[in-house]
Amino acid sequence: MLDYGCGVGAFLKVLSSNGFFPFGVEYGSDVAKHARDITACEVMSVEKFLALSPKPSFDVIYLGDVLEHLSNPIDSLNTILPFLKTGGILFVEGPLEDNPSLVYWASLVYGWLKYSLRSDLIMFHSPFHLFRTESKQQLAFFGRVSTSLELKHMNIFETGFPYSHGGYIKRFIANISIILSGKPFFGRTFGNRFQMIFTKNGDKI
């Protein structure tokens, strides 16, 4: 199983302890080395992985909280998919930051009030995520990636993050958001995260 964008290897450890044979890929060579040292799994940088010859093939490829960090996620996925066996599983999950969510709406109102009343407290920094999306956009994105992918399962749910770790009012909003998790809302679904499982049905990418 390939964990593409494995970070420091937390998921690699879980896979290994449950009898899987994980292989990690991370963008930074220093992080890849650190993950390899602490997990005892095979981990390498993206550059080294893409240069492998012959190319390894995997039964499962997992991308967790990766797509929103990529400058060209379609090209990246089309580069990765040849490493997935025909009949193999692609499992992707990540944030839906523009999806219906009480936490999302509350943060918009709070941000507007904070900017209006105390603009001196606003901190500006480069975004960690290059893309923000909602559920329909995310589904449409995968329709543009590969004709070989067949969607088997899609789950939209709510974690309450980051309000789940805040004060009383924020935790209350987070808990209500979690109760509404997965509920329909004017053709969309409440939730700030998605999980999608695909199978690869052919070699055409």
N, C-alpha and C positions, 0 to 999 in steps of 0.2 A: 504494500500500500504506500502510495506517495502522498506525503503531506507537503504541499507546495506553499511556501510561505510559513514555515514551521516555527519561526521565532526562536526562542531559547529551548524549544523541544518538549514542552509540557505534554502535548498530545502524543508525541512519540513515545514518551514514558508510559502513558496509559495503554497505547497500542501494544507495546512490547510486553507489558506485564499481563496482557490478556491473550497472548499467544500469536499475535500478528507479527509480520516481518516488515517493519516500517522503514521508509527511506525518506529523509528530509531534504528539502531544498530551501535555502534562505538567500535573500538578496545580498546581504553583507557577508563577506568572507570571514570577518572576525566573529560575527554572530554565529555563522555556520560552524566554525571551529569550536566555539563555546558550547553550542548545542551538542556537537559530536562528543565533546569531552564529558559532559554531564549525563548523557543518555546512553553512551556506548552504542549508538545507532549510526548507520551510514548517513552522514549529512554533508552536503556540499553547497557551494555558491551556485547561483543561477548560471553564471558564465561557464563554470566547469560542467554543470549538468547538461546544458545544451550542446556542449562540445563532445559528449561521450560518444564513442563509436566502438562497437555497435550500440544502438540506442536500447536501453532497457524498456520493458513493457510491464504495465501494472494492471492488476485486477481492479483496483480502486484508486482514484485520485481525489484528494480532499483539499479544498480551498476554504479556509475559515478566516473571515475578516481580511481578505486579501484584495478583492477586486477594486474596492473604493480607494486603494492606495496606488493603483496602476495608472500611468499616464495614457496607455492605450490598451484597455482590458480585452478588447476583441482580438487584437493581434496576439496578445499574451496567451489567451485561451487557445487560439488556433495553433500556436506554437507548442502548447502543452499536450493537446489532444492526441497527436500521433503516438504519444507514450502510453496511451490507454488502449488496452486490448479490445478487440471487437467483442461486444457483449459485456464489457466492463462497466463499472459504475463511476459516475462523476457526482460527487457530493459537495455542494457549495452552500455556505451560509454567510450572513453578514447583516449589516444594519439597513433599515428602511427609514431614513431620517426625515423624509417628507411624507410619510404615511400617516393616516388618521391615528392620533394618539393624544390622550389628555396631557401626557407629559410634554409632548411636542407643542401643543397649543398653549399650555401654561408657560412654557419657556419662552414662547414668542411674546406673550403678554408681559411677562416679567422683564424680558429684555427690552421691550419698548418702554416700559415704565422706568427702568433703570437708566436707559439712555436719555429719556426726557427729563428726569429729576436729578440725576447724578452722572452726567456724561463724563465727569472726571474719573469715575470708577471703571469705565469701560476699558478693557485691555484688548489690544489688537495683536494678533500673532498669525503666522502662516498656518493655513488649515492642515490638519493631519490627514483629512480625507479630500481627495481630489474631485470626488463625485458625491452628490446627494441624490437619492432616488426614492421612489415609492413602488408599491407592489406591481402595478401594471407596467410601469417603465422597466422594472427588473425582469419581468417575464418577456417583454418585447425585446429586451437586450439579448437574451439567450436565443430568441428566434433569428437573430442576425449573426450568430456565432457559427453554427454548423448545422448542415442538413442531416448529419448523422446522429444528432442527439435527440432522444425521445424522452419527454418529461414523464416521470413515473409518480412523483409526489412533490407537492408544494405545501409548506406549512408557514403561516404567518402568525406570529405571537408577540406578546409584550413582556418585557423584562422590568419596566419601570425605571431603567437607567437613564440619567444619573440620579434621579430623584429618590430612588430606593435607598440611597445612602445619605440623604439629607436630613433636615429637621422634621418636626412633626407634620407640618403642613405638606411638605414635599413628599414625605413617606405616605401620607394619606392619598395624595394625588396618584402616586405610583401604585398603591394598592388598588385604587379604583380602575386605573389603566389596566392592571393585570386581570381584574374581573372581566373587563370588556375585551380581553384578548381573543382574537379570532372571530369576533362578532362582525356581521356585515354592516356597512355604513354607506348608503347611496352608491352601491355597486363596487365599493372598496371594502377592505377588511381592516379592523383595528389591529394595530401591532407595530412594533418598532424594529422587528427582526424577521428574517426569512430563512427557510431551509428548503433547498431544492435538490432532488435526486433525479439524475438522468441515466439512461443507458446508451451506450454507443452501439448503433445498429449496423454500421458499415464503415468502410475505410475512407469514404469521401469526406474531406474536411473543408 
